[in-house]
Amino acid sequence: MAMQFLSSLRGVKVKDVPQHIKPLLSREKAKKAVEDFFEDYKRKYIYTGSIKPLHHVLIGVGVFSYIVALPHERRHLAHLEEEARHGKGHGH
């Protein structure tokens, strides 16, 4: 789908890109794309009794928790680096 979109942009001049993209980003097209995605997903995984949806949920939760924890971990790492620069020990 992404490759199809990129190939549709090949013949478009830069100044015409917004007019070319605008119809593709309409609310109706987005709604239809989401509905088609969920129908395909249900047909491929849910109706077949596959365990893949469980894997998708577990991976999604893992990625989400990593993203949520990342700012805290970065602050902690910056604090440790600052302490190391000033010669202080790691005391919580």
mmCIF file as gemmi writes it, N, C-alpha and C atoms, coordinates in Angstrom:
data_model
loop_
_atom_site.group_PDB
_atom_site.id
_atom_site.type_symbol
_atom_site.label_atom_id
_atom_site.label_alt_id
_atom_site.label_comp_id
_atom_site.label_asym_id
_atom_site.label_entity_id
_atom_site.label_seq_id
_atom_site.pdbx_PDB_ins_code
_atom_site.Cartn_x
_atom_site.Cartn_y
_atom_site.Cartn_z
_atom_site.occupancy
_atom_site.B_iso_or_equiv
_atom_site.pdbx_formal_charge
_atom_site.auth_seq_id
_atom_site.auth_asym_id
_atom_site.pdbx_PDB_model_num
ATOM 1 N N . MET Axp A 1 ? 0.828 -1.185 0 1 0 ? 1 A 1
ATOM 2 C CA . MET Axp A 1 ? 0 0 0 1 0 ? 1 A 1
ATOM 3 C C . MET Axp A 1 ? 0.874 1.251 0 1 0 ? 1 A 1
ATOM 4 N N . ALA Axp A 2 ? 1.919 1.24 0.793 1 0 ? 2 A 1
ATOM 5 C CA . ALA Axp A 2 ? 2.811 2.401 0.826 1 0 ? 2 A 1
ATOM 6 C C . ALA Axp A 2 ? 3.532 2.554 -0.5 1 0 ? 2 A 1
ATOM 7 N N . MET Axp A 3 ? 3.94 1.431 -1.074 1 0 ? 3 A 1
ATOM 8 C CA . MET Axp A 3 ? 4.624 1.487 -2.368 1 0 ? 3 A 1
ATOM 9 C C . MET Axp A 3 ? 3.682 2.005 -3.451 1 0 ? 3 A 1
ATOM 10 N N . GLN Axp A 4 ? 2.421 1.604 -3.361 1 0 ? 4 A 1
ATOM 11 C CA . GLN Axp A 4 ? 1.427 2.081 -4.327 1 0 ? 4 A 1
ATOM 12 C C . GLN Axp A 4 ? 1.262 3.594 -4.194 1 0 ? 4 A 1
ATOM 13 N N . PHE Axp A 5 ? 1.23 4.077 -2.964 1 0 ? 5 A 1
ATOM 14 C CA . PHE Axp A 5 ? 1.103 5.514 -2.725 1 0 ? 5 A 1
ATOM 15 C C . PHE Axp A 5 ? 2.315 6.26 -3.272 1 0 ? 5 A 1
ATOM 16 N N . LEU Axp A 6 ? 3.505 5.737 -2.992 1 0 ? 6 A 1
ATOM 17 C CA . LEU Axp A 6 ? 4.724 6.395 -3.469 1 0 ? 6 A 1
ATOM 18 C C . LEU Axp A 6 ? 4.806 6.388 -4.992 1 0 ? 6 A 1
ATOM 19 N N . SER Axp A 7 ? 4.384 5.28 -5.627 1 0 ? 7 A 1
ATOM 20 C CA . SER Axp A 7 ? 4.425 5.283 -7.088 1 0 ? 7 A 1
ATOM 21 C C . SER Axp A 7 ? 3.41 6.247 -7.673 1 0 ? 7 A 1
ATOM 22 N N . SER Axp A 8 ? 2.312 6.498 -6.964 1 0 ? 8 A 1
ATOM 23 C CA . SER Axp A 8 ? 1.338 7.465 -7.479 1 0 ? 8 A 1
ATOM 24 C C . SER Axp A 8 ? 1.884 8.888 -7.399 1 0 ? 8 A 1
ATOM 25 N N . LEU Axp A 9 ? 2.885 9.115 -6.554 1 0 ? 9 A 1
ATOM 26 C CA . LEU Axp A 9 ? 3.478 10.453 -6.417 1 0 ? 9 A 1
ATOM 27 C C . LEU Axp A 9 ? 4.573 10.731 -7.448 1 0 ? 9 A 1
ATOM 28 N N . ARG Axp A 10 ? 5.023 9.723 -8.163 1 0 ? 10 A 1
ATOM 29 C CA . ARG Axp A 10 ? 6.158 9.902 -9.063 1 0 ? 10 A 1
ATOM 30 C C . ARG Axp A 10 ? 5.943 10.963 -10.119 1 0 ? 10 A 1
ATOM 31 N N . GLY Axp A 11 ? 4.8 11.014 -10.725 1 0 ? 11 A 1
ATOM 32 C CA . GLY Axp A 11 ? 4.582 11.97 -11.801 1 0 ? 11 A 1
ATOM 33 C C . GLY Axp A 11 ? 4.049 13.305 -11.331 1 0 ? 11 A 1
ATOM 34 N N . VAL Axp A 12 ? 3.904 13.496 -10.021 1 0 ? 12 A 1
ATOM 35 C CA . VAL Axp A 12 ? 3.3 14.715 -9.48 1 0 ? 12 A 1
ATOM 36 C C . VAL Axp A 12 ? 4.39 15.724 -9.145 1 0 ? 12 A 1
ATOM 37 N N . LYS Axp A 13 ? 4.162 16.971 -9.541 1 0 ? 13 A 1
ATOM 38 C CA . LYS Axp A 13 ? 5.106 18.033 -9.192 1 0 ? 13 A 1
ATOM 39 C C . LYS Axp A 13 ? 4.929 18.382 -7.717 1 0 ? 13 A 1
ATOM 40 N N . VAL Axp A 14 ? 5.986 18.898 -7.108 1 0 ? 14 A 1
ATOM 41 C CA . VAL Axp A 14 ? 5.975 19.186 -5.673 1 0 ? 14 A 1
ATOM 42 C C . VAL Axp A 14 ? 4.847 20.139 -5.303 1 0 ? 14 A 1
ATOM 43 N N . LYS Axp A 15 ? 4.617 21.149 -6.112 1 0 ? 15 A 1
ATOM 44 C CA . LYS Axp A 15 ? 3.565 22.121 -5.774 1 0 ? 15 A 1
ATOM 45 C C . LYS Axp A 15 ? 2.168 21.503 -5.858 1 0 ? 15 A 1
ATOM 46 N N . ASP Axp A 16 ? 2.027 20.379 -6.588 1 0 ? 16 A 1
ATOM 47 C CA . ASP Axp A 16 ? 0.727 19.73 -6.737 1 0 ? 16 A 1
ATOM 48 C C . ASP Axp A 16 ? 0.502 18.597 -5.738 1 0 ? 16 A 1
ATOM 49 N N . VAL Axp A 17 ? 1.494 18.306 -4.904 1 0 ? 17 A 1
ATOM 50 C CA . VAL Axp A 17 ? 1.378 17.195 -3.954 1 0 ? 17 A 1
ATOM 51 C C . VAL Axp A 17 ? 0.209 17.389 -2.985 1 0 ? 17 A 1
ATOM 52 N N . PRO Axp A 18 ? 0.021 18.564 -2.369 1 0 ? 18 A 1
ATOM 53 C CA . PRO Axp A 18 ? -1.118 18.699 -1.447 1 0 ? 18 A 1
ATOM 54 C C . PRO Axp A 18 ? -2.466 18.412 -2.108 1 0 ? 18 A 1
ATOM 55 N N . GLN Axp A 19 ? -2.656 18.884 -3.347 1 0 ? 19 A 1
ATOM 56 C CA . GLN Axp A 19 ? -3.918 18.621 -4.039 1 0 ? 19 A 1
ATOM 57 C C . GLN Axp A 19 ? -4.052 17.138 -4.386 1 0 ? 19 A 1
ATOM 58 N N . HIS Axp A 20 ? -2.924 16.479 -4.595 1 0 ? 20 A 1
ATOM 59 C CA . HIS Axp A 20 ? -2.947 15.05 -4.922 1 0 ? 20 A 1
ATOM 60 C C . HIS Axp A 20 ? -3.254 14.209 -3.676 1 0 ? 20 A 1
ATOM 61 N N . ILE Axp A 21 ? -2.735 14.625 -2.53 1 0 ? 21 A 1
ATOM 62 C CA . ILE Axp A 21 ? -2.885 13.851 -1.298 1 0 ? 21 A 1
ATOM 63 C C . ILE Axp A 21 ? -4.226 14.105 -0.611 1 0 ? 21 A 1
ATOM 64 N N . LYS Axp A 22 ? -4.746 15.3 -0.723 1 0 ? 22 A 1
ATOM 65 C CA . LYS Axp A 22 ? -5.959 15.671 0.01 1 0 ? 22 A 1
ATOM 66 C C . LYS Axp A 22 ? -7.118 14.692 -0.198 1 0 ? 22 A 1
ATOM 67 N N . PRO Axp A 23 ? -7.446 14.286 -1.43 1 0 ? 23 A 1
ATOM 68 C CA . PRO Axp A 23 ? -8.55 13.323 -1.579 1 0 ? 23 A 1
ATOM 69 C C . PRO Axp A 23 ? -8.253 11.967 -0.94 1 0 ? 23 A 1
ATOM 70 N N . LEU Axp A 24 ? -6.979 11.609 -0.86 1 0 ? 24 A 1
ATOM 71 C CA . LEU Axp A 24 ? -6.617 10.326 -0.266 1 0 ? 24 A 1
ATOM 72 C C . LEU Axp A 24 ? -6.776 10.338 1.246 1 0 ? 24 A 1
ATOM 73 N N . LEU Axp A 25 ? -6.752 11.519 1.845 1 0 ? 25 A 1
ATOM 74 C CA . LEU Axp A 25 ? -6.833 11.637 3.299 1 0 ? 25 A 1
ATOM 75 C C . LEU Axp A 25 ? -8.214 12.058 3.786 1 0 ? 25 A 1
ATOM 76 N N . SER Axp A 26 ? -9.216 11.891 2.959 1 0 ? 26 A 1
ATOM 77 C CA . SER Axp A 26 ? -10.56 12.287 3.368 1 0 ? 26 A 1
ATOM 78 C C . SER Axp A 26 ? -11.054 11.359 4.481 1 0 ? 26 A 1
ATOM 79 N N . ARG Axp A 27 ? -12.007 11.831 5.229 1 0 ? 27 A 1
ATOM 80 C CA . ARG Axp A 27 ? -12.565 11.061 6.339 1 0 ? 27 A 1
ATOM 81 C C . ARG Axp A 27 ? -13.191 9.758 5.836 1 0 ? 27 A 1
ATOM 82 N N . GLU Axp A 28 ? -13.871 9.834 4.705 1 0 ? 28 A 1
ATOM 83 C CA . GLU Axp A 28 ? -14.537 8.645 4.168 1 0 ? 28 A 1
ATOM 84 C C . GLU Axp A 28 ? -13.517 7.587 3.743 1 0 ? 28 A 1
ATOM 85 N N . LYS Axp A 29 ? -12.448 8.03 3.069 1 0 ? 29 A 1
ATOM 86 C CA . LYS Axp A 29 ? -11.411 7.08 2.63 1 0 ? 29 A 1
ATOM 87 C C . LYS Axp A 29 ? -10.723 6.443 3.835 1 0 ? 29 A 1
ATOM 88 N N . ALA Axp A 30 ? -10.44 7.253 4.859 1 0 ? 30 A 1
ATOM 89 C CA . ALA Axp A 30 ? -9.784 6.722 6.055 1 0 ? 30 A 1
ATOM 90 C C . ALA Axp A 30 ? -10.693 5.715 6.755 1 0 ? 30 A 1
ATOM 91 N N . LYS Axp A 31 ? -11.972 6.048 6.868 1 0 ? 31 A 1
ATOM 92 C CA . LYS Axp A 31 ? -12.926 5.151 7.512 1 0 ? 31 A 1
ATOM 93 C C . LYS Axp A 31 ? -13.022 3.835 6.742 1 0 ? 31 A 1
ATOM 94 N N . LYS Axp A 32 ? -13.079 3.928 5.431 1 0 ? 32 A 1
ATOM 95 C CA . LYS Axp A 32 ? -13.162 2.73 4.584 1 0 ? 32 A 1
ATOM 96 C C . LYS Axp A 32 ? -11.895 1.887 4.729 1 0 ? 32 A 1
ATOM 97 N N . ALA Axp A 33 ? -10.74 2.53 4.767 1 0 ? 33 A 1
ATOM 98 C CA . ALA Axp A 33 ? -9.477 1.798 4.905 1 0 ? 33 A 1
ATOM 99 C C . ALA Axp A 33 ? -9.414 1.061 6.241 1 0 ? 33 A 1
ATOM 100 N N . VAL Axp A 34 ? -9.87 1.714 7.315 1 0 ? 34 A 1
ATOM 101 C CA . VAL Axp A 34 ? -9.864 1.075 8.639 1 0 ? 34 A 1
ATOM 102 C C . VAL Axp A 34 ? -10.836 -0.1 8.659 1 0 ? 34 A 1
ATOM 103 N N . GLU Axp A 35 ? -12.026 0.097 8.093 1 0 ? 35 A 1
ATOM 104 C CA . GLU Axp A 35 ? -13.006 -0.989 8.047 1 0 ? 35 A 1
ATOM 105 C C . GLU Axp A 35 ? -12.468 -2.172 7.243 1 0 ? 35 A 1
ATOM 106 N N . ASP Axp A 36 ? -11.848 -1.892 6.109 1 0 ? 36 A 1
ATOM 107 C CA . ASP Axp A 36 ? -11.273 -2.961 5.287 1 0 ? 36 A 1
ATOM 108 C C . ASP Axp A 36 ? -10.166 -3.695 6.04 1 0 ? 36 A 1
ATOM 109 N N . PHE Axp A 37 ? -9.333 -2.928 6.755 1 0 ? 37 A 1
ATOM 110 C CA . PHE Axp A 37 ? -8.258 -3.546 7.534 1 0 ? 37 A 1
ATOM 111 C C . PHE Axp A 37 ? -8.827 -4.5 8.573 1 0 ? 37 A 1
ATOM 112 N N . PHE Axp A 38 ? -9.86 -4.062 9.323 1 0 ? 38 A 1
ATOM 113 C CA . PHE Axp A 38 ? -10.427 -4.914 10.364 1 0 ? 38 A 1
ATOM 114 C C . PHE Axp A 38 ? -11.134 -6.133 9.779 1 0 ? 38 A 1
ATOM 115 N N . GLU Axp A 39 ? -11.8 -5.974 8.646 1 0 ? 39 A 1
ATOM 116 C CA . GLU Axp A 39 ? -12.435 -7.122 7.998 1 0 ? 39 A 1
ATOM 117 C C . GLU Axp A 39 ? -11.387 -8.14 7.561 1 0 ? 39 A 1
ATOM 118 N N . ASP Axp A 40 ? -10.31 -7.656 6.953 1 0 ? 40 A 1
ATOM 119 C CA . ASP Axp A 40 ? -9.231 -8.557 6.54 1 0 ? 40 A 1
ATOM 120 C C . ASP Axp A 40 ? -8.601 -9.241 7.747 1 0 ? 40 A 1
ATOM 121 N N . TYR Axp A 41 ? -8.396 -8.487 8.824 1 0 ? 41 A 1
ATOM 122 C CA . TYR Axp A 41 ? -7.794 -9.038 10.041 1 0 ? 41 A 1
ATOM 123 C C . TYR Axp A 41 ? -8.692 -10.134 10.624 1 0 ? 41 A 1
ATOM 124 N N . LYS Axp A 42 ? -9.989 -9.85 10.707 1 0 ? 42 A 1
ATOM 125 C CA . LYS Axp A 42 ? -10.917 -10.849 11.244 1 0 ? 42 A 1
ATOM 126 C C . LYS Axp A 42 ? -10.924 -12.105 10.382 1 0 ? 42 A 1
ATOM 127 N N . ARG Axp A 43 ? -10.955 -11.92 9.069 1 0 ? 43 A 1
ATOM 128 C CA . ARG Axp A 43 ? -10.974 -13.056 8.16 1 0 ? 43 A 1
ATOM 129 C C . ARG Axp A 43 ? -9.687 -13.875 8.282 1 0 ? 43 A 1
ATOM 130 N N . LYS Axp A 44 ? -8.573 -13.198 8.43 1 0 ? 44 A 1
ATOM 131 C CA . LYS Axp A 44 ? -7.278 -13.877 8.441 1 0 ? 44 A 1
ATOM 132 C C . LYS Axp A 44 ? -6.966 -14.537 9.787 1 0 ? 44 A 1
ATOM 133 N N . TYR Axp A 45 ? -7.331 -13.899 10.895 1 0 ? 45 A 1
ATOM 134 C CA . TYR Axp A 45 ? -6.908 -14.388 12.207 1 0 ? 45 A 1
ATOM 135 C C . TYR Axp A 45 ? -8.051 -14.829 13.123 1 0 ? 45 A 1
ATOM 136 N N . ILE Axp A 46 ? -9.105 -14.043 13.221 1 0 ? 46 A 1
ATOM 137 C CA . ILE Axp A 46 ? -10.157 -14.321 14.196 1 0 ? 46 A 1
ATOM 138 C C . ILE Axp A 46 ? -10.986 -15.53 13.771 1 0 ? 46 A 1
ATOM 139 N N . TYR Axp A 47 ? -11.488 -15.522 12.549 1 0 ? 47 A 1
ATOM 140 C CA . TYR Axp A 47 ? -12.358 -16.601 12.083 1 0 ? 47 A 1
ATOM 141 C C . TYR Axp A 47 ? -11.624 -17.928 11.95 1 0 ? 47 A 1
ATOM 142 N N . THR Axp A 48 ? -10.321 -17.896 11.81 1 0 ? 48 A 1
ATOM 143 C CA . THR Axp A 48 ? -9.553 -19.134 11.665 1 0 ? 48 A 1
ATOM 144 C C . THR Axp A 48 ? -9.142 -19.724 13.007 1 0 ? 48 A 1
ATOM 145 N N . GLY Axp A 49 ? -9.368 -18.997 14.093 1 0 ? 49 A 1
ATOM 146 C CA . GLY Axp A 49 ? -9.001 -19.495 15.415 1 0 ? 49 A 1
ATOM 147 C C . GLY Axp A 49 ? -7.506 -19.422 15.681 1 0 ? 49 A 1
ATOM 148 N N . SER Axp A 50 ? -6.825 -18.539 14.995 1 0 ? 50 A 1
ATOM 149 C CA . SER Axp A 50 ? -5.377 -18.407 15.135 1 0 ? 50 A 1
ATOM 150 C C . SER Axp A 50 ? -5.011 -17.799 16.488 1 0 ? 50 A 1
ATOM 151 N N . ILE Axp A 51 ? -3.807 -18.104 16.946 1 0 ? 51 A 1
ATOM 152 C CA . ILE Axp A 51 ? -3.303 -17.527 18.192 1 0 ? 51 A 1
ATOM 153 C C . ILE Axp A 51 ? -2.582 -16.204 17.931 1 0 ? 51 A 1
ATOM 154 N N . LYS Axp A 52 ? -2.422 -15.826 16.677 1 0 ? 52 A 1
ATOM 155 C CA . LYS Axp A 52 ? -1.709 -14.597 16.309 1 0 ? 52 A 1
ATOM 156 C C . LYS Axp A 52 ? -2.258 -13.345 16.995 1 0 ? 52 A 1
ATOM 157 N N . PRO Axp A 53 ? -3.591 -13.178 17.126 1 0 ? 53 A 1
ATOM 158 C CA . PRO Axp A 53 ? -4.069 -11.965 17.814 1 0 ? 53 A 1
ATOM 159 C C . PRO Axp A 53 ? -3.516 -11.821 19.228 1 0 ? 53 A 1
ATOM 160 N N . LEU Axp A 54 ? -3.332 -12.941 19.918 1 0 ? 54 A 1
ATOM 161 C CA . LEU Axp A 54 ? -2.732 -12.887 21.254 1 0 ? 54 A 1
ATOM 162 C C . LEU Axp A 54 ? -1.298 -12.377 21.162 1 0 ? 54 A 1
ATOM 163 N N . HIS Axp A 55 ? -0.554 -12.84 20.183 1 0 ? 55 A 1
ATOM 164 C CA . HIS Axp A 55 ? 0.814 -12.351 19.977 1 0 ? 55 A 1
ATOM 165 C C . HIS Axp A 55 ? 0.805 -10.858 19.676 1 0 ? 55 A 1
ATOM 166 N N . HIS Axp A 56 ? -0.128 -10.429 18.838 1 0 ? 56 A 1
ATOM 167 C CA . HIS Axp A 56 ? -0.205 -9.008 18.493 1 0 ? 56 A 1
ATOM 168 C C . HIS Axp A 56 ? -0.478 -8.158 19.73 1 0 ? 56 A 1
ATOM 169 N N . VAL Axp A 57 ? -1.383 -8.633 20.592 1 0 ? 57 A 1
ATOM 170 C CA . VAL Axp A 57 ? -1.699 -7.887 21.816 1 0 ? 57 A 1
ATOM 171 C C . VAL Axp A 57 ? -0.483 -7.84 22.736 1 0 ? 57 A 1
ATOM 172 N N . LEU Axp A 58 ? 0.179 -8.968 22.927 1 0 ? 58 A 1
ATOM 173 C CA . LEU Axp A 58 ? 1.336 -9.004 23.821 1 0 ? 58 A 1
ATOM 174 C C . LEU Axp A 58 ? 2.467 -8.121 23.309 1 0 ? 58 A 1
ATOM 175 N N . ILE Axp A 59 ? 2.726 -8.164 22.033 1 0 ? 59 A 1
ATOM 176 C CA . ILE Axp A 59 ? 3.769 -7.308 21.458 1 0 ? 59 A 1
ATOM 177 C C . ILE Axp A 59 ? 3.368 -5.845 21.579 1 0 ? 59 A 1
ATOM 178 N N . GLY Axp A 60 ? 2.101 -5.541 21.312 1 0 ? 60 A 1
ATOM 179 C CA . GLY Axp A 60 ? 1.616 -4.163 21.428 1 0 ? 60 A 1
ATOM 180 C C . GLY Axp A 60 ? 1.749 -3.629 22.843 1 0 ? 60 A 1
ATOM 181 N N . VAL Axp A 61 ? 1.407 -4.45 23.83 1 0 ? 61 A 1
ATOM 182 C CA . VAL Axp A 61 ? 1.527 -4.035 25.23 1 0 ? 61 A 1
ATOM 183 C C . VAL Axp A 61 ? 2.999 -3.816 25.585 1 0 ? 61 A 1
ATOM 184 N N . GLY Axp A 62 ? 3.862 -4.686 25.102 1 0 ? 62 A 1
ATOM 185 C CA . GLY Axp A 62 ? 5.295 -4.526 25.365 1 0 ? 62 A 1
ATOM 186 C C . GLY Axp A 62 ? 5.846 -3.245 24.773 1 0 ? 62 A 1
ATOM 187 N N . VAL Axp A 63 ? 5.485 -2.963 23.531 1 0 ? 63 A 1
ATOM 188 C CA . VAL Axp A 63 ? 5.949 -1.735 22.873 1 0 ? 63 A 1
ATOM 189 C C . VAL Axp A 63 ? 5.386 -0.512 23.588 1 0 ? 63 A 1
ATOM 190 N N . PHE Axp A 64 ? 4.102 -0.56 23.936 1 0 ? 64 A 1
ATOM 191 C CA . PHE Axp A 64 ? 3.474 0.568 24.624 1 0 ? 64 A 1
ATOM 192 C C . PHE Axp A 64 ? 4.148 0.828 25.971 1 0 ? 64 A 1
ATOM 193 N N . SER Axp A 65 ? 4.41 -0.224 26.749 1 0 ? 65 A 1
ATOM 194 C CA . SER Axp A 65 ? 5.036 -0.02 28.062 1 0 ? 65 A 1
ATOM 195 C C . SER Axp A 65 ? 6.456 0.513 27.913 1 0 ? 65 A 1
ATOM 196 N N . TYR Axp A 66 ? 7.16 0.071 26.879 1 0 ? 66 A 1
ATOM 197 C CA . TYR Axp A 66 ? 8.508 0.585 26.623 1 0 ? 66 A 1
ATOM 198 C C . TYR Axp A 66 ? 8.451 2.078 26.308 1 0 ? 66 A 1
ATOM 199 N N . ILE Axp A 67 ? 7.503 2.474 25.465 1 0 ? 67 A 1
ATOM 200 C CA . ILE Axp A 67 ? 7.377 3.887 25.09 1 0 ? 67 A 1
ATOM 201 C C . ILE Axp A 67 ? 7.011 4.736 26.299 1 0 ? 67 A 1
ATOM 202 N N . VAL Axp A 68 ? 6.131 4.22 27.153 1 0 ? 68 A 1
ATOM 203 C CA . VAL Axp A 68 ? 5.72 4.97 28.344 1 0 ? 68 A 1
ATOM 204 C C . VAL Axp A 68 ? 6.885 5.11 29.321 1 0 ? 68 A 1
ATOM 205 N N . ALA Axp A 69 ? 7.702 4.064 29.475 1 0 ? 69 A 1
ATOM 206 C CA . ALA Axp A 69 ? 8.802 4.085 30.442 1 0 ? 69 A 1
ATOM 207 C C . ALA Axp A 69 ? 10.045 4.795 29.916 1 0 ? 69 A 1
ATOM 208 N N . LEU Axp A 70 ? 10.146 4.987 28.621 1 0 ? 70 A 1
ATOM 209 C CA . LEU Axp A 70 ? 11.355 5.543 28.027 1 0 ? 70 A 1
ATOM 210 C C . LEU Axp A 70 ? 11.748 6.915 28.586 1 0 ? 70 A 1
ATOM 211 N N . PRO Axp A 71 ? 10.838 7.882 28.731 1 0 ? 71 A 1
ATOM 212 C CA . PRO Axp A 71 ? 11.258 9.184 29.278 1 0 ? 71 A 1
ATOM 213 C C . PRO Axp A 71 ? 11.858 9.072 30.681 1 0 ? 71 A 1
ATOM 214 N N . HIS Axp A 72 ? 11.266 8.231 31.522 1 0 ? 72 A 1
ATOM 215 C CA . HIS Axp A 72 ? 11.795 8.05 32.875 1 0 ? 72 A 1
ATOM 216 C C . HIS Axp A 72 ? 13.202 7.449 32.82 1 0 ? 72 A 1
ATOM 217 N N . GLU Axp A 73 ? 13.393 6.451 31.981 1 0 ? 73 A 1
ATOM 218 C CA . GLU Axp A 73 ? 14.703 5.812 31.864 1 0 ? 73 A 1
ATOM 219 C C . GLU Axp A 73 ? 15.749 6.786 31.323 1 0 ? 73 A 1
ATOM 220 N N . ARG Axp A 74 ? 15.361 7.631 30.394 1 0 ? 74 A 1
ATOM 221 C CA . ARG Axp A 74 ? 16.305 8.613 29.847 1 0 ? 74 A 1
ATOM 222 C C . ARG Axp A 74 ? 16.714 9.634 30.907 1 0 ? 74 A 1
ATOM 223 N N . ARG Axp A 75 ? 15.74 10.075 31.728 1 0 ? 75 A 1
ATOM 224 C CA . ARG Axp A 75 ? 16.065 11.007 32.818 1 0 ? 75 A 1
ATOM 225 C C . ARG Axp A 75 ? 17.01 10.343 33.813 1 0 ? 75 A 1
ATOM 226 N N . HIS Axp A 76 ? 16.744 9.078 34.12 1 0 ? 76 A 1
ATOM 227 C CA . HIS Axp A 76 ? 17.591 8.346 35.06 1 0 ? 76 A 1
ATOM 228 C C . HIS Axp A 76 ? 19.012 8.22 34.507 1 0 ? 76 A 1
ATOM 229 N N . LEU Axp A 77 ? 19.142 7.892 33.236 1 0 ? 77 A 1
ATOM 230 C CA . LEU Axp A 77 ? 20.459 7.769 32.616 1 0 ? 77 A 1
ATOM 231 C C . LEU Axp A 77 ? 21.188 9.109 32.606 1 0 ? 77 A 1
ATOM 232 N N . ALA Axp A 78 ? 20.477 10.19 32.297 1 0 ? 78 A 1
ATOM 233 C CA . ALA Axp A 78 ? 21.099 11.517 32.304 1 0 ? 78 A 1
ATOM 234 C C . ALA Axp A 78 ? 21.586 11.869 33.705 1 0 ? 78 A 1
ATOM 235 N N . HIS Axp A 79 ? 20.806 11.504 34.719 1 0 ? 79 A 1
ATOM 236 C CA . HIS Axp A 79 ? 21.195 11.771 36.104 1 0 ? 79 A 1
ATOM 237 C C . HIS Axp A 79 ? 22.467 10.996 36.457 1 0 ? 79 A 1
ATOM 238 N N . LEU Axp A 80 ? 22.532 9.733 36.055 1 0 ? 80 A 1
ATOM 239 C CA . LEU Axp A 80 ? 23.73 8.928 36.33 1 0 ? 80 A 1
ATOM 240 C C . LEU Axp A 80 ? 24.953 9.496 35.617 1 0 ? 80 A 1
ATOM 241 N N . GLU Axp A 81 ? 24.781 9.933 34.384 1 0 ? 81 A 1
ATOM 242 C CA . GLU Axp A 81 ? 25.899 10.523 33.644 1 0 ? 81 A 1
ATOM 243 C C . GLU Axp A 81 ? 26.36 11.821 34.293 1 0 ? 81 A 1
ATOM 244 N N . GLU Axp A 82 ? 25.428 12.612 34.786 1 0 ? 82 A 1
ATOM 245 C CA . GLU Axp A 82 ? 25.765 13.866 35.463 1 0 ? 82 A 1
ATOM 246 C C . GLU Axp A 82 ? 26.541 13.572 36.743 1 0 ? 82 A 1
ATOM 247 N N . GLU Axp A 83 ? 26.101 12.568 37.502 1 0 ? 83 A 1
ATOM 248 C CA . GLU Axp A 83 ? 26.827 12.189 38.714 1 0 ? 83 A 1
ATOM 249 C C . GLU Axp A 83 ? 28.233 11.709 38.382 1 0 ? 83 A 1
ATOM 250 N N . ALA Axp A 84 ? 28.376 10.948 37.322 1 0 ? 84 A 1
ATOM 251 C CA . ALA Axp A 84 ? 29.689 10.427 36.927 1 0 ? 84 A 1
ATOM 252 C C . ALA Axp A 84 ? 30.619 11.568 36.525 1 0 ? 84 A 1
ATOM 253 N N . ARG Axp A 85 ? 30.084 12.584 35.879 1 0 ? 85 A 1
ATOM 254 C CA . ARG Axp A 85 ? 30.912 13.731 35.49 1 0 ? 85 A 1
ATOM 255 C C . ARG Axp A 85 ? 31.417 14.494 36.697 1 0 ? 85 A 1
ATOM 256 N N . HIS Axp A 86 ? 30.605 14.557 37.734 1 0 ? 86 A 1
ATOM 257 C CA . HIS Axp A 86 ? 30.986 15.305 38.929 1 0 ? 86 A 1
ATOM 258 C C . HIS Axp A 86 ? 31.684 14.427 39.96 1 0 ? 86 A 1
ATOM 259 N N . GLY Axp A 87 ? 31.901 13.174 39.628 1 0 ? 87 A 1
ATOM 260 C CA . GLY Axp A 87 ? 32.64 12.283 40.515 1 0 ? 87 A 1
ATOM 261 C C . GLY Axp A 87 ? 31.852 11.794 41.707 1 0 ? 87 A 1
ATOM 262 N N . LYS Axp A 88 ? 30.553 11.907 41.671 1 0 ? 88 A 1
ATOM 263 C CA . LYS Axp A 88 ? 29.738 11.42 42.783 1 0 ? 88 A 1
ATOM 264 C C . LYS Axp A 88 ? 29.41 9.951 42.55 1 0 ? 88 A 1
ATOM 265 N N . GLY Axp A 89 ? 29.195 9.237 43.647 1 0 ? 89 A 1
ATOM 266 C CA . GLY Axp A 89 ? 28.805 7.832 43.556 1 0 ? 89 A 1
ATOM 267 C C . GLY Axp A 89 ? 27.335 7.71 43.205 1 0 ? 89 A 1
ATOM 268 N N . HIS Axp A 90 ? 26.923 6.495 42.973 1 0 ? 90 A 1
ATOM 269 C CA . HIS Axp A 90 ? 25.522 6.247 42.636 1 0 ? 90 A 1
ATOM 270 C C . HIS Axp A 90 ? 24.755 5.984 43.922 1 0 ? 90 A 1
ATOM 271 N N . GLY Axp A 91 ? 24.215 7.01 44.502 1 0 ? 91 A 1
ATOM 272 C CA . GLY Axp A 91 ? 23.433 6.85 45.723 1 0 ? 91 A 1
ATOM 273 C C . GLY Axp A 91 ? 21.987 7.226 45.465 1 0 ? 91 A 1
ATOM 274 N N . HIS Axp A 92 ? 21.102 6.272 45.592 1 0 ? 92 A 1
ATOM 275 C CA . HIS Axp A 92 ? 19.679 6.554 45.342 1 0 ? 92 A 1
ATOM 276 C C . HIS Axp A 92 ? 19.113 7.29 46.484 1 0 ? 92 A 1
